[in-house]
Amino acid sequence: MPRTRYVSDLTATQSHALLAAQVVTLPHDLAQSTTTVVSLTEREREVMRLCAQGRSSREIGELLGVGESSVKTYVMRAAKKLGARNRTQAVAEWLMLQD
């Protein structure tokens, strides 16, 4: 299957739909996916949920009472745990694990 060029201007929902349509086999077995979700802290899960809603780091920081740089740190840590290269890919991976 040809790889689709990564397009960063898609919303998280659009990225999720695109990825879901292309995946024939699961990238991780179910046990590994469950472990990944569990390995995210409560705050990282909350930040990913808000990112998936399309909120900016500034908005998330205001909602959670933390600085914008802290939000970016949470996103970076979650992305690393999810094996993602950037925020959009992290949100798409996170959304796939929510199904």
VODOGU-111021 format. One record per residue (C-alpha): residue in one letter; x, y, z. Coordinates in steps of 0.02 Angstrom, whole numbers, padded with zeros to 5 digits, always signed. Layout:
<recs>
aXYZ ...
</recs>
This chain:
<recs>
m+00000+00000+00000 p+00077+00169-00046 r+00111+00286+00097 t+00010+00445+00107 r+00108+00605+00121 y+00092+00680+00295 v-00014+00837+00287 s-00006+00944+00443 d-00153+01056+00398 l-00280+00917+00430 t-00377+00919+00591 a-00350+00778+00714 t-00518+00703+00665 q-00474+00709+00481 s-00303+00631+00516 h-00385+00494+00618 a-00508+00455+00477 l-00367+00452+00350 l-00261+00336+00456 a-00407+00223+00499 a-00451+00204+00314 q-00273+00154+00270 v-00237+00031+00410 v-00264-00149+00357 t-00183-00229+00507 l-00164-00152+00678 p+00004-00065+00701 h+00015-00135+00878 d-00063-00288+00954 l-00207-00252+01073 a-00105-00285+01230 q+00029-00162+01178 s-00102-00029+01135 t-00184-00051+01306 t-00015-00034+01390 t+00019+00127+01293 v-00145+00205+01350 v-00112+00154+01529 s+00065+00225+01520 l-00002+00400+01485 t-00028+00499+01643 e-00199+00567+01684 r-00138+00742+01636 e-00067+00680+01471 r-00233+00595+01430 e-00328+00756+01473 v-00211+00859+01364 m-00229+00737+01219 r-00419+00743+01237 l-00416+00933+01228 c-00294+00929+01080 a-00414+00812+00991 q-00549+00945+01014 g-00437+01064+00917 r-00388+01174+01063 s-00223+01268+01059 s-00088+01247+01190 r-00134+01418+01259 e-00318+01370+01275 i-00274+01204+01357 g-00159+01292+01479 e-00296+01414+01527 l-00422+01273+01552 l-00303+01169+01658 g-00222+01314+01751 v-00046+01280+01686 g+00072+01371+01571 e+00077+01348+01383 s+00252+01274+01397 s+00188+01143+01519 v+00053+01093+01395 k+00184+01075+01259 t+00286+00965+01377 y+00135+00853+01410 v+00103+00839+01223 m+00286+00799+01189 r+00288+00663+01323 a+00125+00587+01260 a+00188+00592+01081 k+00347+00500+01131 k+00246+00366+01223 l+00131+00348+01072 g+00276+00336+00949 a+00222+00496+00860 r+00332+00625+00776 n+00223+00776+00810 r+00065+00838+00895 t-00054+00797+00753 q+00011+00621+00734 a+00004+00598+00924 v-00179+00649+00926 a-00218+00532+00781 e-00131+00387+00870 w-00220+00429+01033 l-00389+00434+00946 m-00359+00264+00867 l-00325+00192+01039 q-00491+00262+01101 d-00593+00155+00979 
</recs>
